[in-house]
Amino acid sequence: MSIVQAKPHSATEAVNGNTLVSPNVKQFIEFDHPQKYRTSEWYTGHGKIAAQGDGRSFEITASYTLKAEVQVVDGIFEPSNPILADVYSRRGRCVAIVDQTVNELYGEAIRGYFEAHNIPLKLMACRAWESDKTPETVHRLLGFLGKDGCDVSRNEPVLVVGGGVLSDVAGLACALQHRRTPYIMIGTTVVAAIDAGPSPRTCTNGQQFKNSMGVYHPPVLTLVDRKFFATLDTGHVRNGMAEIIKMAVTDDPILFKLLEDYGPQLLENHFATLGGDNELADIADEVIYRALFSYMKHEGTNMFETYQDRPHAYGHTWSPRFEPAVKLMHGHSVTIGMAFGATLAQEMGWLNTEDRDRIINLCRSLGLSVYHPILEDLDLMLEGQKNMRRKRGEGGLWAPLPTGIGSCSYAQEVSSGLLQTAVETHKELCTAFSDEGKGQQMYLSDLGLE
Ligand SMILES: NC(=O)c1ccc[n+]([C@@H]2O[C@H](COP(=O)([O-])OP(=O)(O)OC[C@H]3O[C@@H](n4cnc5c(N)ncnc54)[C@H](O)[C@@H]3O)[C@@H](O)[C@H]2O)c1
């Protein structure tokens, strides 16, 4: 602890090693908390207190440091893989929340892994459909983690294994357990592996607006193993590719080119996990790594969304309003938002026609939707803007829009006139396509697919 005083030194005295201060002295005290008293091995903090010297007021600033690690790995649950055993053998058990479908497919492998390492496993299988993304599910998970369940300690990382719905709700439950309990995320869908999994944005849905309640709480470790993609429905692989396109368009032109060249093959062979086709394994790893790095470069370093220059919000400005309104798959709703955003950017003179068409064609080459008539509901679109402006802090709409392949800027406002013109242009463009821009399997069902 260090003290800086603006007035005479006589104002402080030490009693039993504790520094006492006079209320009438302007001073500044900085705390470096001793390492031996740490609550958790995952988080650190630092604080300052500045007294105004008027005997009535003082100001506190505190910073909180989170370290989040991301690793692309092979065979997470192969007994020879030491990563999880190293973490959990020290704690004498592993408390895990696993997506119900993933438990059916991989539960045996998960149990076998912990048995092989003599680590007791407490596993809760949780159904995690989009319709389960509710405060009730979070509450149920807290029952499992809390005092009446496993009584998880504040320094015990919960293992979460599943898709984006589970990472959102289980991450939120971990954030609420003891106010902040760490978790390790294994994303088993493409969306969860490269986006929702490492994301700090845990949440649940509201009635009309997606992801409207939540907290910022990233996993301390994200493990990405594309082998899980082998058992995904192809529709879910396609859905996840939308989030990769988003980073390619706004941040990484090499990733964009890789998707143009190999995207359809990666979709077909589920990122080189099907049919013994390992030829594209290196490309699959590079696409995953680039998408993750690009996303976390922006999202991970702006963990509490203290700034709104967020390229990864491309395609996510109007879609949180129209996605639940017509029950679209998240990825399709994002590509509709991105394709519309490309047309809007072209209308605004930010993007040339050739790059607009490359963006729309890339989405279409993967069977992702680029148009839905819900865009023509101007009231709903304007309401979406209003919601989004509020969510982004009322400083502006800050809609990320492409300025080329691999770059973007932020539209502070979009007038209703411009919005309507852009929708009309986009409709005209898309009705010329044989499928009118519908793509394949755009709607949610209970199972998440048509
Ligand atoms: N927090 C964020 O930053 C963020 C980012 C992107 C998306 N999201 C959210 O993620 C959700 C979508 O996630 P999703 O696309 O992963 O969907 P999902 O979690 O609904 O998973 C899709 C389906 O696949 C099943 N499944 C999971 N892994 C499987 C596997 N390996 N093999 C076979 N089936 C498997 C699940 O049981 C589910 O039925 C949306 O709610 C979206 O809002 C959040």
The ligand as an ORCA input file, in Angstrom:
! r2SCAN-3c Opt
* xyz 0 1
  N     -22.577    -14.838    -26.065
  C     -22.276    -14.556    -27.297
  O     -21.434    -13.709    -27.578
  C     -22.952    -15.306    -28.422
  C     -22.387    -15.286    -29.703
  C     -23.010    -16.006    -30.718
  C     -24.163    -16.723    -30.459
  N     -24.675    -16.705    -29.201
  C     -25.884    -17.483    -28.909
  O     -25.643    -18.848    -29.215
  C     -26.881    -19.482    -29.505
  C     -26.707    -20.378    -30.708
  O     -25.728    -21.326    -30.412
  P     -25.580    -22.675    -31.250
  O     -25.687    -22.366    -32.686
  O     -24.379    -23.360    -30.743
  O     -26.903    -23.455    -30.927
  P     -27.319    -24.449    -29.741
  O     -26.578    -24.224    -28.506
  O     -28.799    -24.374    -29.715
  O     -26.879    -25.867    -30.322
  C     -27.510    -26.350    -31.460
  C     -27.978    -27.797    -31.315
  O     -26.859    -28.657    -31.454
  C     -26.809    -29.591    -30.378
  N     -25.403    -29.919    -30.235
  C     -24.446    -29.219    -29.579
  N     -23.241    -29.766    -29.831
  C     -23.440    -30.836    -30.621
  C     -22.578    -31.789    -31.228
  N     -21.250    -31.733    -31.098
  N     -23.138    -32.751    -32.002
  C     -24.482    -32.803    -32.197
  N     -25.342    -31.918    -31.660
  C     -24.819    -30.941    -30.894
  C     -27.494    -28.886    -29.241
  O     -28.029    -29.792    -28.336
  C     -28.595    -28.115    -29.976
  O     -29.698    -28.933    -30.189
  C     -27.904    -18.375    -29.731
  O     -28.769    -18.343    -28.632
  C     -27.062    -17.119    -29.782
  O     -27.733    -15.980    -29.290
  C     -24.091    -16.033    -28.185
*
